């Protein structure tokens, strides 16, 4: 549907090496805090899907 799209996954937990090997070419995984990642990549997303995230943040900006 979107052949030029790139999916970025960010999580503070590690992803298994088996799962990393199965990532499609247009996807990447970054093990870091979402807030730290956004500090280094400002305005880099068109769409953000946050699942099980907001309840863990102390301040929603």
KAHUKA-V172080 format. One record per residue. N is the residue number from 1. RES is the residue in one letter. BURIAL is b if it has 9 or more other C-alpha atoms within 8 Angstrom, else e. Layout:
n: {N N}
res: {RES RES}
burial: {BURIAL BURIAL}
//
This chain:
n: {1 2 3 4 5 6 7 8 9 10 11 12 13 14 15 16 17 18 19 20 21 22 23 24 25 26 27 28 29 30 31 32 33 34 35 36 37 38 39 40 41 42 43 44 45 46 47 48 49 50 51 52 53 54 55 56 57 58 59 60 61}
res: {X X X X X X X X X X X X X X X X X X X X X X X X X X X X X X X X X X X X X X X X X X X X X X X X X X X X X X X X X X X X X}
burial: {e e e e e e e e e b b e e e e e e e e b e e e e e e b b b e b b b b e e b e e e e e e e e e e e e e e e e e e e e e e e e}
//
